[in-house]
């Protein structure tokens, strides 16, 4: 039988706390309804609001192999469909519960309860993400359609987590422990465990200028879970992975330590952002290997908007459109460029554990809040440790997105 020690504990705390909040509302007063992208209902100190997002994508990809058959492929698809609820109770409690719907199944995304005993101090429990500037910035607000190979390398998705945070108006320190994803259906053995810490500082925050600096570290032990994989896609979640350390004892991780650096700057309508991460892995075959990855990106709003930076949380939020089309304006336009690099050559003896590099161009139109249309073009090179395994990939992606 599988031992979900942290997962079970977190789920119990979450259920107990939400039950207490619900019990406190047995004698709720009359309902008040306001509009915040969707109707928000309020009964006394308790609020409830539906939330969700839908991304419709078209992807076209050309694959050029050093060995083997070249090919092209394309697909129209529903990239993301999520539905959930969020709300608060008094000034101290907040909750979110959101499911992802696809392929006839529903899985949990964010499922969390937050207790804030004072300003900038919180204890959070549930299934959520905790590392990396771009990873913590919602996909509703990221500059590009996909977070890219950097995010693939660090593997910092939603898992059951208990964390504590303190901070101020322009800084924060968060630390905690990780378990497995709440969606893991394995039935035998012990779940993976981990510990992490992240800190950020915004030394300059003004109307025109924002500067973000951050650092984080995480240790993981897979225990009886599947081995950790180190591989990347071509700035899209469509198609195959060609830079891949594989699942053999030469490339799969038993334990690892990952550390990262973050930096970003905003000057009026121009922004720069970059992150770097290093992974030190203990392999299932008994050896060790290192991996490195980074990206740098720049964006510009010719329509005069500015990326919306949250200095207290250290992440980016929704763009505030100066003249939306609903008020007779052109909406907002953002132009962007990004360079990615991931180096897996530290995994000796794995032919496909090479180096990935890519340039992505992006253009986004925001006609009004909660809707945007995106186009990304990526020219990627997968340079394997054996030249005959090299693969070049060119990808065009288009998206229509709305959220509430």
C-alpha positions in Angstrom: 0.0 0.0 0.0 1.3 3.5 -0.9 2.2 5.8 2.0 1.1 9.3 1.1 2.3 10.8 4.5 2.4 14.5 3.5 -0.4 14.2 1.0 -2.8 12.7 3.5 -1.9 15.1 6.3 -2.3 18.1 4.0 -5.7 16.8 2.7 -6.9 16.3 6.3 -5.9 19.8 7.4 -7.5 21.3 4.3 -10.8 19.5 4.7 -11.0 20.3 8.5 -10.3 24.0 8.0 -12.8 24.4 5.1 -15.4 22.5 7.2 -14.9 25.0 10.0 -15.3 27.9 7.7 -18.5 26.4 6.3 -19.9 25.8 9.8 -19.2 29.4 10.8 -21.5 30.5 8.0 -24.6 28.6 9.2 -26.3 31.9 10.0 -25.0 34.0 7.1 -26.6 37.3 6.4 -28.1 38.5 3.1 -26.1 38.0 -0.1 -24.2 40.8 -1.8 -23.1 40.4 -5.4 -20.2 42.4 -7.0 -18.4 41.9 -10.3 -14.7 41.1 -10.4 -14.2 39.4 -13.8 -17.0 37.1 -12.7 -19.8 37.5 -10.1 -18.5 37.5 -6.5 -21.0 36.6 -3.8 -20.6 37.7 -0.2 -22.3 36.7 3.0 -21.0 38.7 5.9 -17.2 38.0 6.0 -17.4 35.0 3.6 -16.9 35.5 -0.2 -17.2 33.0 -3.1 -16.4 33.6 -6.7 -16.3 31.2 -9.7 -13.1 31.2 -11.8 -11.8 29.5 -14.9 -9.8 29.7 -18.1 -10.0 28.3 -21.6 -7.1 28.3 -24.2 -7.8 27.3 -27.8 -4.5 26.6 -29.8 -3.3 25.9 -33.3 0.1 24.4 -33.6 2.2 23.7 -36.7 5.6 22.1 -36.5 8.4 21.3 -38.9 11.0 18.7 -37.7 14.3 18.3 -39.5 16.3 15.2 -38.3 20.0 14.6 -38.9 19.1 10.9 -39.2 15.6 9.6 -40.1 12.6 11.1 -41.9 11.8 14.8 -41.7 8.2 15.6 -41.2 5.6 18.3 -40.6 2.6 18.1 -38.3 -0.2 20.4 -37.1 -3.1 20.4 -34.8 -6.0 22.5 -33.6 -6.7 21.7 -29.9 -8.1 22.8 -26.6 -4.9 23.4 -24.8 -6.4 24.2 -21.4 -9.8 24.2 -19.8 -10.1 24.8 -16.0 -13.0 25.5 -13.7 -13.0 26.3 -10.0 -13.9 28.6 -7.1 -12.0 31.0 -4.9 -12.8 33.2 -1.9 -12.0 34.5 1.5 -13.3 34.4 5.1 -12.6 37.5 7.1 -9.1 39.0 6.5 -7.2 35.9 7.5 -8.5 33.0 5.4 -8.4 32.4 1.6 -9.2 29.3 -0.4 -9.0 28.1 -4.0 -10.1 24.9 -5.7 -9.7 24.4 -9.4 -9.9 21.4 -11.7 -8.5 20.8 -15.2 -10.8 19.2 -17.7 -9.5 17.2 -20.6 -9.7 13.8 -22.4 -12.9 13.0 -20.5 -11.2 13.4 -17.1 -10.9 16.0 -14.4 -7.8 16.5 -12.3 -6.9 18.9 -9.6 -4.8 22.0 -10.3 -4.7 24.5 -7.5 -6.4 23.2 -4.3 -5.2 25.3 -1.3 -6.1 27.0 1.9 -4.2 30.0 3.2 -4.1 31.5 6.7 -2.7 35.0 7.1 -2.4 36.0 10.8 -0.9 39.4 9.8 0.1 41.4 6.8 2.6 39.7 4.6 2.7 36.6 6.8 0.9 33.4 5.8 0.7 29.6 6.2 -0.5 27.7 3.1 -1.5 24.1 2.7 -2.6 22.2 -0.4 -1.7 21.3 -4.0 0.1 24.3 -5.6 3.4 25.6 -7.1 6.1 27.3 -5.0 9.3 28.0 -7.1 10.6 30.2 -10.0 9.4 33.7 -11.1 7.9 32.5 -14.4 6.4 29.3 -12.9 4.7 31.3 -10.1 3.3 33.8 -12.6 0.0 32.5 -13.8 -0.2 31.2 -17.5 -3.0 33.8 -17.9 -0.3 36.5 -17.6 2.9 35.0 -18.9 4.4 36.8 -21.9 4.7 33.7 -24.1 2.2 30.9 -24.7 4.4 28.3 -22.9 6.8 28.7 -20.0 9.5 26.9 -22.0 12.3 24.3 -21.4 13.5 26.0 -18.3 10.3 25.0 -16.6 10.6 21.5 -18.0 14.1 21.1 -16.5 13.3 22.2 -12.9 10.1 20.2 -12.7 8.4 22.5 -10.3 4.8 21.6 -10.9 1.9 21.5 -8.4 2.4 19.1 -5.5 1.0 18.7 -2.0 2.8 21.4 0.0 2.9 23.0 3.4 4.6 26.3 3.5 5.2 29.4 5.6 5.9 32.9 4.3 6.9 36.2 5.7 7.8 39.5 4.0 7.0 43.1 3.4 5.9 45.5 0.7 8.8 44.6 -1.5 10.3 41.3 -0.2 9.4 37.8 0.9 10.9 34.6 2.2 8.9 31.3 1.8 9.9 27.9 2.9 8.2 24.5 3.2 8.0 20.8 2.5 6.7 19.0 -0.5 5.0 15.7 -1.1 3.5 14.2 -4.3 0.8 15.5 -6.6 -2.7 15.0 -5.3 -3.4 13.5 -8.7 -0.9 10.7 -8.3 -2.8 7.4 -8.4 0.1 5.1 -7.5 -0.8 2.4 -5.0 2.5 1.1 -3.6 5.4 2.5 -1.6 6.4 5.9 -0.2 5.7 9.1 -2.0 8.4 11.6 -3.0 9.3 14.2 -0.4 11.2 17.5 -0.6 12.0 20.8 1.0 12.4 24.3 -0.5 13.1 27.9 0.2 12.5 31.0 -2.0 13.3 34.6 -1.4 12.8 37.8 -3.4 13.6 41.5 -3.1 12.4 44.4 -5.2 15.0 47.2 -4.5 13.2 49.7 -6.8 9.4 50.0 -7.1 8.1 53.2 -8.7 5.4 54.1 -11.3 7.9 53.8 -14.1 10.6 51.4 -12.8 10.4 48.0 -11.1 13.4 45.7 -10.4 13.0 42.1 -9.1 15.7 39.9 -7.7 15.2 36.4 -6.4 16.8 33.1 -5.5 15.5 29.6 -4.5 16.6 26.1 -3.7 14.9 22.7 -3.5 15.9 19.2 -2.4 13.9 16.1 -3.5 14.0 12.4 -2.8 11.8 10.2 -5.0 11.6 7.3 -2.5 9.3 4.8 -4.3 7.9 7.2 -6.9 9.1 7.1 -10.5 12.6 8.4 -11.1 13.0 12.1 -11.8 13.3 12.8 -15.6 15.4 15.6 -17.1 14.1 16.5 -20.6 12.7 19.5 -22.4 10.2 20.2 -25.2 10.6 22.7 -28.0 9.0 25.8 -26.2 5.7 24.0 -26.7 3.9 21.0 -25.0 3.2 19.7 -28.5 5.3 17.0 -30.2 8.2 14.9 -29.0 11.1 15.7 -26.6 14.4 15.4 -28.5 16.8 16.7 -25.7 16.2 14.0 -23.1 18.4 12.3 -20.5 16.1 9.3 -20.6 14.9 6.9 -18.0 17.9 4.5 -17.9 20.1 4.4 -14.8 22.5 6.8 -16.6 19.9 9.6 -16.9 17.2 9.1 -14.3 17.3 10.8 -10.9 16.9 9.2 -7.5 17.5 12.4 -5.5 18.4 15.9 -6.7 19.1 19.4 -5.5 18.1 22.3 -7.7 18.9 26.0 -7.2 17.8 29.0 -9.2 18.3 32.8 -9.6 15.7 35.3 -10.9 15.9 38.8 -12.2 13.5 41.1 -13.9 13.2 44.8 -14.7 10.4 47.0 -16.0 10.9 50.5 -17.4 7.7 52.0 -18.6 6.6 49.9 -21.5 9.8 47.8 -21.8 10.6 44.8 -19.6 13.4 42.3 -19.3 13.3 39.0 -17.4 15.6 36.0 -17.0 16.2 33.0 -14.8 19.0 30.4 -14.3 18.9 27.1 -12.6 21.3 24.3 -11.8 20.4 20.6 -11.0 22.7 18.2 -9.2 21.3 14.7 -9.5 22.1 11.4 -7.8 21.2 8.8 -10.5 19.3 5.6 -10.0 22.4 3.8 -11.3 24.6 5.2 -8.5 26.4 7.9 -10.4 25.9 11.7 -10.4 25.1 14.2 -13.1 24.6 18.0 -13.5 22.3 20.0 -15.7 21.9 23.7 -16.3 19.3 25.9 -17.9 18.5 29.6 -18.4 16.4 32.0 -20.4 16.4 35.7 -21.1 13.4 37.6 -22.6 12.4 41.2 -23.5 9.0 42.7 -24.2 7.6 46.0 -25.4 4.1 47.5 -25.5 3.9 49.9 -28.4 0.4 50.9 -27.1 2.0 52.2 -23.8 1.0 49.5 -21.3 3.3 48.1 -18.6 3.8 44.6 -17.2 2.0 44.5 -13.9 4.5 43.5 -11.2 3.5 42.6 -7.6 6.4 43.7 -5.4 5.0 42.0 -2.3 4.6 38.5 -3.9 7.4 38.7 -6.4 5.5 37.8 -9.6 3.7 39.4 -12.5 -0.1 39.8 -12.8 -2.7 41.0 -15.3 -1.9 43.8 -17.7 -3.9 46.9 -17.2 -5.2 48.0 -20.7 -5.1 51.7 -21.2 -7.7 51.9 -24.0 -9.7 48.6 -24.4 -11.8 48.1 -27.5 -14.9 48.2 -25.3 -14.1 51.9 -24.8 -13.3 52.7 -28.4 -9.5 52.1 -28.1 -7.2 49.7 -29.9 -6.6 47.4 -26.9 -3.0 46.6 -25.9 -0.3 45.1 -28.1 2.8 43.4 -26.7 5.9 42.3 -28.8 8.5 40.0 -27.3 11.6 37.9 -27.9 13.1 35.1 -25.9 16.2 33.0 -25.9 16.4 29.6 -24.1 19.2 27.2 -23.3 19.3 23.9 -21.5 22.5 21.8 -21.1 22.1 18.1 -20.3 25.6 17.1 -21.5 26.5 16.2 -17.9 24.6 13.0 -18.4 27.5 11.0 -19.9 26.7 8.1 -22.1 23.1 9.3 -23.1 23.2 10.2 -26.8 20.1 12.5 -26.6 21.2 14.2 -23.4 22.6 17.1 -25.4 22.1 20.9 -25.5 18.9 22.7 -26.4 18.8 26.3 -27.6 16.0 28.3 -29.2 14.8 31.8 -30.2 11.1 32.6 -29.8 9.3 35.6 -31.2 5.9 36.6 -29.8 3.1 39.0 -30.4 0.0 39.4 -28.2 -3.2 41.5 -28.6 -5.3 42.2 -25.5 -8.6 43.7 -26.8 -10.0 44.0 -23.3 -9.4 42.5 -19.8 -9.7 38.7 -19.5 -9.2 38.1 -23.3 -6.0 37.9 -25.4 -4.9 36.5 -28.7 -1.3 35.2 -29.1 1.2 34.2 -31.8 4.6 32.6 -31.1 7.2 31.3 -33.5 10.2 29.2 -32.2 13.3 28.1 -34.0 14.9 25.4 -31.9 18.0 23.3 -32.1 18.4 20.0 -30.2 22.2 19.3 -30.4 22.7 15.7 -29.2 25.9 14.3 -27.8 26.0 12.1 -30.9 25.6 14.3 -34.0 23.5 11.8 -35.9 20.8 12.4 -33.2 20.5 16.2 -33.8 17.0 17.5 -34.4 16.0 21.1 -35.5 12.4 22.1 -34.8 10.4 25.1 -36.1 7.1 25.7 -34.3 4.2 28.2 -35.0 1.6 28.5 -32.3 -1.6 30.6 -32.2 -3.9 31.0 -29.2 -7.3 32.5 -28.3 -7.6 32.8 -24.5 -10.2 34.0 -22.1 -10.5 33.7 -18.3 -12.8 34.8 -15.5 
